[in-house]
Amino acid sequence: MSASALTHTDLPLELVRRGKVRDVYAVDADRLLLVTTDRISAFDVVMHEAIPYKGVVLTQLTAWWLGQLTGKIAHHLITADTDAIVREVPALAPHREALAGRAMLTWRADVVPIECVIRGYITGSAWKEYKATGTLAGEALAAGLRESDRLDPPIFSPATKAETGHDENITVSTVVQQVGADTAAELERLARLVYTFGRDTAEPRGIIVADTKFEFGWRNGSLLLIDEVLTPDSSRFWPADQYQPGRGQPSFDKQPLRDWLDVERQAGRWNGEAPPPTLPPQVIDATSLRYRDAFARLTGAPLDYHRLGLPVPA
């Protein structure tokens, strides 16, 4: 597969934050530009290599979901159309190629420092804690659950927003202490609304949304859904035709990368910390394909490379 991957941006705007994947720039007092690069991390280590089209998938899938959710929930997206962004911010014209398909112009919001996680199935860190203690964030769950069992109803399982390392699960009562009872209740209501919509949309398309996390921010006295929404980086997507409770499930994200890194660790060729090993081309290509497959299944169509101004994969 021949395609360039974007690892770094340097735009003529004030850089607000450079995260593991996303570069955030200030446009003015009311607006931000979010640029999703093709950087990828696994086991809390950012790889040297990038994954072609990953940033485009995260941006365009978020934009697609927010389009579906318009009228159901307030959100921060103004536009993810590159031409419209350049019209709004003419200084970005020389950078159009780098921004193509991967930039979102958004409203500013005061971020609520809570990851609003919804778990529809027990897996990941929740399964590890449950297996050890029968609890999630210290609160008891039903006995006898198997790994990957469906949770009915889904569990609102908030977490701290960690700048580095893993987010930590916290109780709803902790959220109440941090943001107040009314805000905590509204965060849970909105998170459940978006998760239910996402789950019900994805299931007929052959994808199980096992769990996902949302972020919200205050703007003009209202909570807005912000950042990425129901993407392979913020959610655990499982192929429905391979679902089998009682074990871990394959997923539509960086699974090829994680699997390869696991082999490297078990063979003693990598200690699990930075610097990471050099990724072989086949792992990069397989991971890119996994992201693009998730986009096509969820939206019903592959990425429109020509419309977005992107090179077509070989």
Secondary structure, 3 states (H helix, E strand, C coil): CCCCCCCCCCCCCEEEEECCCEEEEECCCCEEEEEECCCCEECCEECCCCCCCHHHHHHHHHHHHHHHHCCCCCECEEECCHHHHHHHCHHHHHHHHHHCCCEEEEECCEECCEEEEEEEECCHHHHHHHHHHCEECCEECCCCCCCCCEEEEEEECCEECCCCCCCCECCHHHHHHHHCHHHHHHHHHHHHHHHHHHHHHHHHHCEEEEEEEEEEEEECCEEEEECCCCCCCCEEEEEHHHCCCCCCCCCCCCHHHHHHHHHHHHCCCCCCCCCCCCCCHHHHHHHHHHHHHHHHHHHCCCCCHHHHCCCCCC
